[in-house]
Amino acid sequence: MTPFWGEFIGTMLLVILGDGVVGGVVLKGSKAENADWVVITLGWGLAVIMAIYAVGNISGAHINPAVTLALAAEGSFPWAKVPGYIAAQVLGGITGGIIVWLHYLPHWRETENQASKLAVFCTIPAVRSTWANLLSEIIGTFILMAGLLFIGANKFSEGLNPIVVGALIVSIGMSLGGTTGYAINPARDLGPRIAHFLLPISGKGGSDWRYAPIPVVGPFLGGLLGAYFYMAAFRGEVGYQLYVIALVVAIVSLLAIRAVNRR
């Protein structure tokens, strides 16, 4: 198997198990209906663990364009492979979304709430505020990327690393996920959102394309900030890139504060 197919299969598996747990919680008639946020965060953490075990030795199991871009910026991944990895991840996300739709086929008609149907595929903010939502995604992905680099700097028994990464995902979901649904992964959000747009889902409503850029741009900015922060704090490598990204995040933060205070 090539790394391209590794990323495709890993991201597809991530979305099947991650969006699958959301479907079980929010769709009418599911035996898991009305299970709580803890179930969703645990489900996503386990999804990440399974995806890493599946393809980690093939592609490194980035399964996230923000991680791929940040690792290239950090210097441990070649820039030439970035476009192929991101394409594989988005296509894997689309395919995973289609499989989740097929799995819950009878439940779409039973579920009247259009927002619940969309939530199976992609993220929706709890309180819609563009700059604040963007800031939440930046912070969540900053913690993700910095955490991945922290984990990678330590020695674990063989096979334990994916479990620690899964625990990081659960922690982010429980602590920071309540604002935007913690996409922290452009392919995990954009791929299934495209699937939602294309599929003949009964009474589905719109795919909320106005919000769609936030779980793409936010994770890319947060991932880069996490990588450059790690390089500066733990390697002493401080470049202009850190200052540029930090300035962008500072501007987003000020705009978020202003927007919320004007409400």
C-alpha positions as CSV (number, residue, x, y, z in Angstrom):
1,M,0.0,0.0,0.0
2,T,1.3,3.5,-0.9
3,P,1.2,6.4,1.6
4,F,-1.6,8.0,-0.5
5,W,-3.8,5.0,0.1
6,G,-2.8,4.9,3.7
7,E,-4.0,8.4,4.3
8,F,-7.2,7.7,2.3
9,I,-8.0,4.6,4.3
10,G,-7.0,6.1,7.6
11,T,-9.1,9.2,7.2
12,M,-12.0,7.2,5.9
13,L,-11.8,4.9,9.0
14,L,-11.6,8.0,11.2
15,V,-14.7,9.5,9.7
16,I,-16.7,6.2,9.7
17,L,-16.1,5.7,13.4
18,G,-16.1,9.4,14.4
19,D,-19.2,10.5,12.4
20,G,-20.7,7.1,13.2
21,V,-20.8,7.8,16.9
22,V,-22.4,11.2,16.3
23,G,-25.0,9.5,14.1
24,G,-25.7,7.0,16.9
25,V,-26.3,9.8,19.4
26,V,-28.3,12.3,17.4
27,L,-30.4,10.3,14.9
28,K,-33.9,9.1,15.8
29,G,-34.4,5.5,16.5
30,S,-30.8,4.7,17.1
31,K,-30.1,2.5,20.2
32,A,-27.5,5.1,21.2
33,E,-29.9,8.0,20.8
34,N,-29.5,10.7,23.5
35,A,-26.2,9.4,24.7
36,D,-24.2,12.4,25.8
37,W,-21.1,14.4,24.8
38,V,-18.8,12.1,26.7
39,V,-19.8,9.2,24.4
40,I,-19.1,11.4,21.3
41,T,-15.6,12.5,22.6
42,L,-14.7,8.9,23.6
43,G,-15.9,7.7,20.2
44,W,-13.7,10.2,18.3
45,G,-10.7,9.3,20.5
46,L,-11.1,5.6,19.8
47,A,-11.6,6.4,16.1
48,V,-8.2,8.2,16.0
49,I,-6.6,5.2,17.8
50,M,-8.0,2.7,15.3
51,A,-7.0,4.9,12.3
52,I,-3.4,5.2,13.6
53,Y,-3.1,1.5,14.2
54,A,-4.4,0.8,10.7
55,V,-2.1,3.0,8.6
56,G,0.6,4.4,11.0
57,N,3.3,2.2,9.6
58,I,2.3,3.0,6.0
59,S,1.8,6.8,5.9
60,G,2.5,8.0,9.4
61,A,-1.3,8.4,9.9
62,H,-1.5,12.1,9.6
63,I,-5.2,11.7,8.7
64,N,-5.4,15.5,9.0
65,P,-4.3,18.2,6.5
66,A,-3.5,20.6,9.4
67,V,-1.0,18.0,10.8
68,T,0.5,17.4,7.4
69,L,1.1,21.1,6.7
70,A,2.4,21.7,10.3
71,L,4.9,18.7,10.0
72,A,6.1,20.1,6.7
73,A,6.6,23.5,8.3
74,E,8.4,21.9,11.3
75,G,10.7,20.1,8.9
76,S,9.9,16.5,9.5
77,F,7.8,16.0,6.4
78,P,8.7,16.8,2.7
79,W,6.7,19.7,1.2
80,A,6.5,17.8,-2.1
81,K,4.2,15.2,-0.5
82,V,1.8,17.7,1.1
83,P,-0.7,18.1,-1.8
84,G,-1.0,14.3,-2.3
85,Y,-1.6,13.7,1.4
86,I,-4.2,16.4,1.7
87,A,-6.0,15.2,-1.4
88,A,-6.1,11.6,0.0
89,Q,-7.4,12.9,3.3
90,V,-10.2,14.9,1.8
91,L,-11.3,12.0,-0.5
92,G,-11.1,9.7,2.5
93,G,-13.4,12.0,4.4
94,I,-15.9,12.1,1.6
95,T,-15.9,8.3,1.3
96,G,-16.3,7.9,5.1
97,G,-19.3,10.3,5.1
98,I,-20.9,8.2,2.3
99,I,-20.4,5.0,4.3
100,V,-21.9,6.6,7.5
101,W,-25.0,7.7,5.4
102,L,-25.4,4.1,4.1
103,H,-25.1,2.6,7.6
104,Y,-27.8,4.8,9.1
105,L,-30.0,4.7,5.9
106,P,-33.4,4.1,7.7
107,H,-32.8,6.8,10.3
108,W,-32.5,9.9,8.1
109,R,-36.2,9.8,7.3
110,E,-37.1,9.3,11.0
111,T,-35.0,12.3,12.0
112,E,-36.8,15.6,11.4
113,N,-34.2,18.0,12.7
114,Q,-32.0,19.2,9.8
115,A,-29.2,20.4,12.1
116,S,-28.9,17.0,13.7
117,K,-28.5,15.4,10.2
118,L,-25.8,17.9,9.3
119,A,-24.1,17.4,12.7
120,V,-23.5,13.7,11.8
121,F,-21.3,14.9,8.9
122,C,-19.6,18.1,10.0
123,T,-19.3,20.6,12.8
124,I,-21.8,23.3,13.8
125,P,-21.0,26.0,16.4
126,A,-22.9,26.1,19.6
127,V,-23.0,29.9,19.5
128,R,-22.5,31.3,16.0
129,S,-19.8,34.0,16.1
130,T,-17.4,34.0,13.2
131,W,-14.2,35.3,14.8
132,A,-14.8,33.5,18.1
133,N,-15.5,30.2,16.3
134,L,-12.4,30.7,14.3
135,L,-10.4,31.3,17.5
136,S,-11.8,28.2,19.1
137,E,-10.6,26.1,16.1
138,I,-7.2,27.7,16.2
139,I,-6.8,27.0,20.0
140,G,-8.0,23.4,19.7
141,T,-5.7,22.6,16.8
142,F,-2.8,24.4,18.5
143,I,-3.2,22.1,21.4
144,L,-3.5,19.1,19.1
145,M,-0.3,19.9,17.1
146,A,1.8,20.9,20.1
147,G,0.5,17.8,21.9
148,L,1.4,15.5,19.0
149,L,5.0,16.9,19.0
150,F,5.2,16.6,22.8
151,I,4.1,13.0,22.5
152,G,6.6,12.3,19.7
153,A,9.5,13.7,21.9
154,N,8.9,10.9,24.5
155,K,9.7,7.2,24.4
156,F,6.8,4.8,24.8
157,S,6.5,1.1,24.7
158,E,5.9,-0.2,21.2
159,G,2.3,0.2,20.2
160,L,1.3,2.6,23.0
161,N,1.7,5.8,21.0
162,P,-1.8,5.7,19.2
163,I,-3.5,5.3,22.6
164,V,-1.8,8.4,24.0
165,V,-2.8,10.3,20.9
166,G,-6.4,9.1,21.3
167,A,-6.3,10.3,24.9
168,L,-5.2,13.7,23.6
169,I,-8.2,13.8,21.2
170,V,-10.6,12.9,24.1
171,S,-9.1,15.6,26.3
172,I,-9.4,18.3,23.6
173,G,-13.0,17.2,22.9
174,M,-14.0,17.3,26.6
175,S,-12.2,20.5,27.4
176,L,-12.4,22.6,24.3
177,G,-14.9,20.9,22.0
178,G,-18.2,22.4,23.3
179,T,-17.8,25.6,21.4
180,T,-17.5,24.5,17.8
181,G,-17.6,20.7,17.9
182,Y,-13.7,20.6,17.6
183,A,-13.2,19.9,14.0
184,I,-9.4,20.5,14.4
185,N,-9.1,18.7,11.1
186,P,-10.1,20.2,7.7
187,A,-10.6,16.8,6.0
188,R,-12.8,15.5,8.9
189,D,-15.1,18.5,8.3
190,L,-14.9,19.4,4.7
191,G,-14.9,15.8,3.3
192,P,-18.1,14.7,5.0
193,R,-19.7,18.1,4.4
194,I,-19.2,17.5,0.7
195,A,-20.8,14.1,1.1
196,H,-23.8,15.7,2.9
197,F,-24.1,18.2,0.0
198,L,-24.0,15.4,-2.7
199,L,-26.0,12.7,-1.0
200,P,-29.8,12.2,-1.4
201,I,-30.4,12.5,2.4
202,S,-34.1,12.7,3.2
203,G,-35.0,16.3,4.4
204,K,-31.4,17.2,4.9
205,G,-31.5,21.0,4.4
206,G,-28.4,23.0,3.5
207,S,-24.8,22.1,4.1
208,D,-24.0,25.4,5.9
209,W,-21.3,26.5,3.4
210,R,-21.1,29.9,5.1
211,Y,-19.5,28.3,8.1
212,A,-17.4,25.8,6.2
213,P,-14.3,27.9,5.9
214,I,-13.9,28.2,9.7
215,P,-13.1,24.5,10.4
216,V,-10.6,24.6,7.5
217,V,-8.8,27.9,8.1
218,G,-8.8,27.6,11.9
219,P,-7.1,24.2,12.0
220,F,-4.4,25.2,9.5
221,L,-3.6,28.3,11.5
222,G,-3.6,26.4,14.8
223,G,-1.5,23.6,13.5
224,L,1.2,26.0,12.2
225,L,1.1,27.9,15.5
226,G,1.6,24.6,17.4
227,A,4.5,23.6,15.2
228,Y,6.3,26.9,15.4
229,F,5.7,27.2,19.1
230,Y,7.2,23.8,19.7
231,M,10.2,24.6,17.6
232,A,10.8,27.9,19.5
233,A,10.1,26.6,23.0
234,F,11.8,23.2,22.8
235,R,14.4,23.6,20.1
236,G,15.3,27.3,20.4
237,E,14.4,27.7,16.7
238,V,12.6,31.1,16.4
239,G,11.9,32.2,12.9
240,Y,9.8,35.0,11.4
241,Q,7.1,32.5,10.7
242,L,6.2,32.2,14.4
243,Y,5.8,36.0,14.6
244,V,3.6,36.1,11.5
245,I,1.3,33.3,12.7
246,A,1.2,34.8,16.2
247,L,0.3,38.2,14.8
248,V,-2.5,36.6,12.8
249,V,-3.9,34.8,15.8
250,A,-3.6,38.0,17.9
251,I,-5.7,39.8,15.3
252,V,-8.3,37.0,15.3
253,S,-8.4,37.2,19.1
254,L,-9.0,40.9,19.1
255,L,-11.7,40.7,16.4
256,A,-13.4,37.9,18.4
257,I,-13.4,40.0,21.6
258,R,-14.8,43.0,19.7
259,A,-17.5,40.9,18.0
260,V,-18.7,39.3,21.2
261,N,-18.7,42.6,23.2
262,R,-20.8,44.3,20.5
263,R,-23.5,41.7,20.8
